[in-house]
Amino acid sequence: MLATTSPPVVAVVNQKGGVGKTTTAINLAAAMAEVGHPTLLVDLDPQANSTSGLGLDPARARLNAYHLLAGDATVEQVVQPTGTSGLMLVPSHIDLAGAEIELASMPDRESLLRGALAAIPADVEIVLIDCPPSLGLLTLNALVAATSMLIPTQCEYFALEGLRHLMYTHQLVRSRLNPRLAIAGILMTQFDARTTLAWDVLETVRRTHPHHVLETLIPRNVRISEAPSHGKSVIEYDPTCRGAAAYRALAKELLER
């Protein structure tokens, strides 16, 4: 059964690697599912870290995001259950790395994912997209399909330059391809309250983007780092740790928004 109305679609995006993008996609999806909102996580990153981080072997998925974009399969055919109740996954595969070249010659190449997500299962209430760490055609597909973008940003100064590029990309996509694309928020990750640097970067981002910085801060937490090696979200791996509490708070904040 397909949905009669479209759920919100949130692209988790940052062209800079190592900012907690995939970690956020996995744990936010798990936190949303935990509070009773069936969630679909689309792994659009050829590295397939969201797929392996939820305990699925990318190499064993017969159908994946590549087939979805190529029009060879529907969402219902591609979607896989995960070990977390209420959380479903469109797995990724290394084949996606070559997809940008193949997709470049297709009509409406930037809207392929939006068309595919028009036929998601009826019980899905929220869609999250884990984007590649680049601003290529795969990420553009995610931004065209999305209703909003969530921007994880590491608490270091190099991250600020990437943030400026992302805001410019947001304006371009809104003006040319997807006027409904909003900013769900800028999420500060790997926050270490013991360092002056973390507070300085947070203050700078709050000053330059006063309406977009989320209140929730994702701390540096070893349990967050350990969870993917067990094929679990931190919500499932250690439900009582600070990292799990932070992602629950993030889910609550975004749902209230």
C-alpha positions as CSV (number, residue, x, y, z in Angstrom):
1,M,0.0,0.0,0.0
2,L,1.3,3.4,-1.0
3,A,1.1,6.7,0.9
4,T,-1.7,9.1,-0.2
5,T,0.1,12.1,1.2
6,S,3.9,12.8,1.1
7,P,5.7,12.7,4.5
8,P,8.5,15.2,5.3
9,V,11.8,14.3,3.6
10,V,14.9,15.5,5.4
11,A,18.3,15.5,3.6
12,V,21.2,15.1,6.0
13,V,23.8,16.9,4.1
14,N,27.3,18.3,4.3
15,Q,29.9,18.2,1.6
16,K,32.7,18.0,4.2
17,G,33.4,14.5,5.5
18,G,33.9,13.6,9.2
19,V,31.2,16.0,10.5
20,G,28.9,13.3,11.8
21,K,26.5,13.2,8.9
22,T,26.0,9.4,8.6
23,T,26.1,9.1,12.4
24,T,23.3,11.7,12.6
25,A,21.3,10.0,9.9
26,I,21.4,6.7,11.6
27,N,20.7,7.8,15.2
28,L,18.1,10.5,14.3
29,A,16.2,7.9,12.3
30,A,16.4,5.4,15.2
31,A,15.2,8.1,17.6
32,M,12.3,9.1,15.4
33,A,11.3,5.4,15.1
34,E,11.6,4.9,18.9
35,V,9.0,7.6,19.6
36,G,6.5,6.0,17.3
37,H,7.2,7.7,13.9
38,P,7.9,4.9,11.3
39,T,11.0,6.2,9.5
40,L,12.6,5.4,6.1
41,L,16.4,6.0,5.9
42,V,17.6,6.3,2.3
43,D,21.4,5.6,2.1
44,L,22.5,7.6,-0.9
45,D,26.2,7.5,0.0
46,P,28.3,5.1,-2.1
47,Q,30.4,4.3,1.0
48,A,27.2,2.6,2.4
49,N,28.1,3.5,6.0
50,S,24.4,3.9,7.0
51,T,23.7,0.5,5.6
52,S,26.6,-1.3,7.4
53,G,26.0,0.9,10.5
54,L,22.5,-0.6,10.8
55,G,23.9,-4.2,10.5
56,L,23.2,-4.8,6.8
57,D,25.9,-6.1,4.4
58,P,25.8,-3.7,1.4
59,A,27.2,-6.5,-0.9
60,R,24.3,-8.8,0.0
61,A,21.4,-6.4,-0.8
62,R,20.0,-7.6,-4.1
63,L,18.3,-4.3,-4.8
64,N,19.6,-1.0,-3.5
65,A,19.5,2.8,-4.1
66,Y,21.3,2.4,-7.4
67,H,18.3,0.4,-8.8
68,L,15.9,2.9,-7.3
69,L,17.6,5.9,-9.1
70,A,18.0,3.9,-12.4
71,G,14.2,3.1,-12.4
72,D,14.9,-0.6,-12.2
73,A,13.0,-1.0,-8.9
74,T,10.4,0.7,-6.7
75,V,10.9,1.8,-3.1
76,E,8.8,-1.1,-1.9
77,Q,11.0,-3.5,-3.7
78,V,14.2,-2.0,-2.4
79,V,13.4,-1.3,1.2
80,Q,14.8,-3.5,3.9
81,P,13.8,-3.9,7.6
82,T,16.4,-3.2,10.2
83,G,17.0,-4.4,13.8
84,T,15.2,-1.3,15.0
85,S,11.4,-1.5,15.2
86,G,9.8,1.1,12.9
87,L,13.0,1.9,11.0
88,M,13.3,0.8,7.4
89,L,16.3,1.3,5.1
90,V,17.0,1.7,1.4
91,P,20.5,0.3,1.3
92,S,23.4,1.7,-0.6
93,H,26.1,0.0,-2.7
94,I,29.4,0.9,-4.2
95,D,27.7,0.8,-7.6
96,L,26.3,4.3,-6.7
97,A,29.8,5.7,-7.2
98,G,29.4,5.3,-11.0
99,A,25.8,6.3,-11.0
100,E,26.5,10.0,-11.3
101,I,28.1,9.4,-14.7
102,E,25.3,7.2,-15.9
103,L,22.5,9.4,-14.5
104,A,24.0,12.5,-16.1
105,S,22.6,11.6,-19.5
106,M,19.1,10.8,-18.3
107,P,16.1,13.2,-18.6
108,D,15.3,15.1,-15.4
109,R,18.4,13.6,-13.9
110,E,18.2,15.8,-10.8
111,S,14.6,14.7,-10.1
112,L,15.0,10.9,-10.2
113,L,14.9,10.4,-6.5
114,R,11.9,12.7,-6.0
115,G,10.0,10.6,-8.6
116,A,11.0,7.4,-6.9
117,L,9.9,8.6,-3.4
118,A,6.5,9.5,-4.7
119,A,5.6,5.8,-4.1
120,I,6.8,5.1,-0.6
121,P,4.9,2.7,1.7
122,A,1.9,4.2,3.4
123,D,3.1,3.6,7.0
124,V,6.2,5.8,6.5
125,E,5.9,9.1,8.4
126,I,9.4,10.5,8.0
127,V,12.1,10.0,5.3
128,L,15.7,10.8,6.0
129,I,18.4,10.8,3.3
130,D,22.0,10.2,4.1
131,C,23.8,12.2,1.4
132,P,27.4,11.6,0.0
133,P,30.1,14.0,1.3
134,S,30.0,16.0,-1.9
135,L,27.7,18.4,-3.8
136,G,27.4,16.2,-6.9
137,L,24.4,14.7,-8.7
138,L,23.5,12.3,-5.9
139,T,23.3,15.1,-3.3
140,L,21.4,17.3,-5.8
141,N,18.8,14.5,-6.2
142,A,18.4,14.4,-2.4
143,L,18.0,18.2,-2.2
144,V,15.4,18.2,-5.0
145,A,13.5,15.4,-3.3
146,A,13.7,16.9,0.2
147,T,11.3,19.2,2.0
148,S,14.2,20.4,4.3
149,M,17.9,19.9,4.8
150,L,19.6,19.1,8.1
151,I,23.3,20.3,8.2
152,P,25.5,18.5,10.7
153,T,28.6,20.8,11.4
154,Q,31.6,19.8,13.4
155,C,32.8,22.3,16.1
156,E,36.0,23.4,14.3
157,Y,36.8,26.4,12.1
158,F,37.3,24.5,8.9
159,A,33.6,23.5,9.1
160,L,32.5,27.2,8.8
161,E,33.8,27.5,5.2
162,G,31.8,24.4,4.1
163,L,28.7,25.9,5.8
164,R,28.9,29.0,3.6
165,H,29.0,26.8,0.5
166,L,26.0,24.8,1.7
167,M,23.9,27.9,2.3
168,Y,24.7,29.1,-1.2
169,T,23.7,25.7,-2.6
170,H,20.5,25.9,-0.7
171,Q,19.6,29.2,-2.3
172,L,20.5,27.9,-5.8
173,V,18.3,24.8,-5.4
174,R,15.4,26.8,-4.0
175,S,15.5,29.3,-6.8
176,R,16.0,26.8,-9.7
177,L,14.7,23.3,-8.7
178,N,12.9,23.0,-5.4
179,P,11.3,26.1,-4.0
180,R,9.9,24.2,-1.0
181,L,13.4,23.3,0.3
182,A,13.7,24.7,3.9
183,I,16.5,24.4,6.4
184,A,15.6,22.1,9.2
185,G,18.6,23.3,11.1
186,I,22.3,23.4,11.6
187,L,23.3,20.7,14.1
188,M,26.6,21.2,16.0
189,T,28.3,17.8,16.4
190,Q,31.3,16.4,18.3
191,F,30.8,19.2,20.8
192,D,33.4,19.1,23.7
193,A,32.2,21.6,26.3
194,R,35.7,21.5,28.0
195,T,37.3,23.3,25.1
196,T,37.3,27.0,24.3
197,L,37.3,26.2,20.6
198,A,34.0,24.4,20.7
199,W,32.3,27.3,22.4
200,D,33.9,29.8,20.0
201,V,32.8,27.9,16.9
202,L,29.3,27.5,18.4
203,E,29.1,31.3,19.1
204,T,30.3,32.1,15.6
205,V,27.7,29.9,13.9
206,R,24.9,31.2,16.1
207,R,25.9,34.8,15.3
208,T,26.1,34.2,11.5
209,H,23.0,31.9,11.2
210,P,20.8,33.0,14.2
211,H,17.6,31.4,12.9
212,H,19.0,28.0,11.9
213,V,21.3,26.7,14.7
214,L,19.5,24.0,16.7
215,E,19.5,24.0,20.5
216,T,20.5,20.4,20.7
217,L,24.3,19.8,20.8
218,I,25.7,16.3,19.9
219,P,28.6,15.7,22.3
220,R,31.8,13.8,21.7
221,N,30.8,10.4,23.1
222,V,32.7,7.1,22.7
223,R,29.4,5.1,22.7
224,I,28.3,7.0,19.5
225,S,31.6,5.9,17.9
226,E,31.4,2.3,19.0
227,A,27.8,1.7,17.9
228,P,28.3,1.3,14.1
229,S,30.9,-1.5,14.6
230,H,28.1,-3.5,16.3
231,G,25.6,-2.7,13.4
232,K,23.4,-0.7,15.7
233,S,22.3,2.9,16.4
234,V,23.5,4.3,19.7
235,I,19.9,4.3,20.7
236,E,19.9,0.5,20.6
237,Y,23.6,0.0,21.5
238,D,23.5,2.0,24.8
239,P,20.1,3.6,25.4
240,T,21.3,5.4,28.6
241,C,24.4,7.1,27.3
242,R,24.8,10.8,26.7
243,G,24.9,10.3,22.9
244,A,21.6,8.5,22.9
245,A,20.0,11.2,25.0
246,A,21.3,13.9,22.6
247,Y,19.8,12.2,19.6
248,R,16.5,11.7,21.4
249,A,16.6,15.5,22.2
250,L,17.3,16.2,18.5
251,A,14.3,14.1,17.4
252,K,12.1,15.9,19.8
253,E,13.3,19.4,18.7
254,L,12.8,18.6,15.0
255,L,9.4,17.1,15.6
256,E,8.4,20.2,17.5
257,R,9.6,22.5,14.7
